[in-house]
Amino acid sequence: MKRLRKYLELLVCVVPIMVIVSCNTGLEPSPEPALLRVILQADPADTTIVIGDDVFFASEGDSMSVSVSQGNVYLVDSSFATLHKDTIQYLDRTYTYNLLRRDNGFMEYPIFESYVPPGDYNRLEFILKADYVLLTYGFAIGGIGVPMESPPEENELRTFHFDFTMKAGEVTEILIYLMPFESVDRYQDIFRFTPVFEIANVENKGTYQ
């Protein structure tokens, strides 16, 4: 009888331990996020614009103001992650850049830098618009300002379809070229902005830690 009682006491102590060890709590650690950085730059090869009968070349002092907002990237299964200006900014704001600013060539602007789930992606999108370009070549100080507008049918949401993979704990950098002058055309007395883009490079930059 004493042996049976000791056996039962031992069984009561051991069984809960077995249950705890074998139980799946559902709180296992999530994978590390990946870091996506999107860079916008004027295409270094796009340096001329035709206005009337004149051809103008990009030069120091030129400017083109473009605004960027509402970035998203889409996983292959159609779920998506929202992109922000940097990793400490979580509000959707519009940021403006001078696409023709120079620093040993056209400036590179990191327009998004956000943590996203690792996985396979196939779409990047954001809103981009421009309303003014200033050309200084061949003119007195102040140059010539060219106001612009988007064509009535133009959707300001820019969508890029291409495949790329985000790895946990690593940085993927996407470089986008915008052809600043090829994107401008004249319609009657209006200069219209229809952006022409190119995915110039997609590169894994290693770990972010």
C-alpha positions in Angstrom: 0.0 0.0 0.0 2.8 2.4 0.9 4.6 1.5 -2.4 1.4 2.2 -4.4 1.0 5.6 -2.6 4.6 6.6 -3.4 4.1 5.5 -7.0 1.0 7.7 -7.4 2.8 10.7 -5.8 5.7 10.3 -8.2 3.3 10.0 -11.1 1.5 13.2 -10.1 4.8 15.1 -10.0 6.1 13.7 -13.3 3.1 14.1 -15.6 2.8 17.9 -15.4 6.5 18.2 -16.3 5.9 16.0 -19.4 2.9 18.2 -20.4 4.9 21.4 -20.1 7.8 20.0 -22.1 5.6 18.7 -25.0 3.2 21.7 -25.1 3.3 24.1 -28.1 2.5 27.5 -26.5 2.1 29.4 -29.8 4.5 32.1 -28.5 7.6 30.9 -30.3 10.0 33.7 -31.4 9.0 35.4 -34.7 11.7 35.6 -37.5 13.8 38.7 -37.6 12.4 41.4 -39.9 14.2 42.4 -43.1 15.1 46.0 -43.9 14.1 47.5 -47.2 15.7 50.7 -48.5 14.4 52.4 -51.7 16.5 55.0 -53.3 15.4 57.5 -56.0 17.8 59.2 -58.3 17.6 61.1 -61.6 18.9 59.0 -64.4 22.5 60.2 -65.1 22.0 59.6 -68.8 18.9 61.8 -69.1 20.4 65.3 -69.4 18.6 67.2 -72.2 15.1 68.7 -72.7 13.6 70.3 -75.8 11.5 73.4 -75.3 10.2 74.8 -78.6 13.2 74.8 -81.0 15.8 74.9 -78.3 17.6 72.0 -76.6 18.7 72.6 -73.0 21.3 70.6 -71.1 21.1 69.8 -67.3 23.5 72.0 -65.4 24.3 73.2 -61.9 21.4 75.2 -60.5 18.7 73.3 -62.2 15.9 71.9 -60.0 12.9 69.6 -60.2 10.7 69.3 -57.2 9.1 65.8 -56.8 7.0 64.6 -53.9 6.8 61.0 -52.6 4.3 59.4 -50.3 2.2 56.2 -49.5 4.8 53.4 -50.2 3.8 49.7 -50.1 5.5 46.5 -51.0 3.5 43.3 -51.8 4.4 39.7 -50.9 3.7 37.1 -53.5 0.6 36.0 -51.6 -0.8 39.6 -52.0 -0.4 40.7 -48.4 1.6 43.9 -48.1 3.8 46.0 -45.8 3.7 49.8 -45.5 6.9 51.7 -46.1 8.0 54.8 -44.2 10.7 57.4 -44.6 12.9 55.7 -42.0 12.7 53.1 -39.2 11.6 55.6 -36.6 8.9 57.3 -38.6 5.4 55.6 -38.6 3.2 58.4 -39.9 2.3 58.7 -43.6 3.8 62.0 -44.7 4.7 63.5 -48.0 8.4 64.4 -48.6 9.7 66.6 -51.3 13.1 66.2 -53.1 15.0 68.2 -55.7 15.7 65.5 -58.2 18.3 67.6 -60.1 20.4 68.5 -57.1 24.0 67.5 -57.7 26.8 66.1 -55.5 29.3 64.5 -57.8 26.4 63.6 -60.0 22.7 63.6 -59.3 21.8 63.1 -55.6 20.6 59.7 -54.4 17.5 60.1 -52.1 16.5 57.3 -49.7 12.8 57.7 -50.0 11.9 54.7 -47.9 13.7 52.7 -45.2 11.4 50.2 -43.3 11.4 46.9 -41.6 9.3 44.3 -43.5 8.6 40.6 -43.1 11.1 38.4 -44.8 9.8 36.6 -47.9 9.3 36.8 -51.6 7.9 40.1 -53.0 6.7 41.0 -56.5 5.4 44.6 -56.3 6.5 48.0 -55.1 4.3 51.1 -55.3 4.2 54.7 -54.1 2.7 58.0 -55.1 5.1 60.4 -56.9 4.2 63.8 -58.5 6.0 66.9 -59.7 4.8 70.4 -60.5 7.8 72.5 -61.3 11.2 72.4 -63.0 13.7 75.2 -63.1 16.3 75.3 -65.9 19.2 77.7 -65.7 21.3 76.9 -68.8 21.6 79.8 -71.2 19.6 82.2 -69.1 20.3 85.0 -66.6 20.2 84.4 -62.9 16.9 82.8 -62.1 16.7 80.8 -65.2 13.4 79.6 -66.7 10.7 78.0 -64.6 8.5 75.4 -66.2 5.3 74.7 -64.4 3.9 71.2 -64.9 0.8 69.2 -64.4 -0.2 65.6 -64.7 -2.3 64.5 -67.7 -6.0 64.1 -66.7 -5.8 60.4 -67.1 -2.5 60.0 -65.2 -2.6 57.9 -62.1 -0.1 59.3 -59.6 0.3 55.9 -57.9 3.5 54.4 -59.5 3.6 50.6 -59.6 6.7 48.4 -60.2 6.2 44.7 -60.9 9.4 42.7 -60.3 10.5 39.8 -58.1 12.9 40.3 -55.2 13.5 38.4 -51.9 13.8 39.9 -48.4 16.0 37.9 -46.0 15.6 38.0 -42.2 18.1 40.3 -40.6 19.5 41.6 -43.9 19.2 44.8 -46.0 17.8 44.9 -49.5 18.4 48.1 -51.4 16.4 49.1 -54.5 17.7 51.9 -56.8 15.1 53.5 -59.0 16.1 55.9 -61.9 13.6 58.6 -62.8 14.3 60.2 -66.2 13.6 63.8 -65.3 13.6 65.3 -68.8 12.1 62.4 -70.7 9.2 62.6 -68.2 8.3 66.1 -69.3 6.4 66.7 -72.6 4.6 69.8 -74.0 0.9 69.7 -74.8 -0.3 73.0 -76.3 0.8 75.6 -73.8 1.2 73.1 -70.9 4.1 71.1 -69.8 3.0 67.7 -68.5 4.8 65.3 -66.2 4.5 61.6 -66.9 7.3 59.9 -65.0 9.5 57.4 -66.8 11.1 55.0 -64.4 13.6 52.2 -64.4 14.6 49.7 -61.7 18.4 50.3 -62.0 19.6 47.9 -59.3 18.4 45.5 -56.6 21.2 44.6 -54.1 21.6 42.7 -50.9 23.7 44.9 -48.6 24.3 42.4 -45.8 23.1 42.5 -42.2 21.7 45.6 -40.6 23.0 44.8 -37.1 
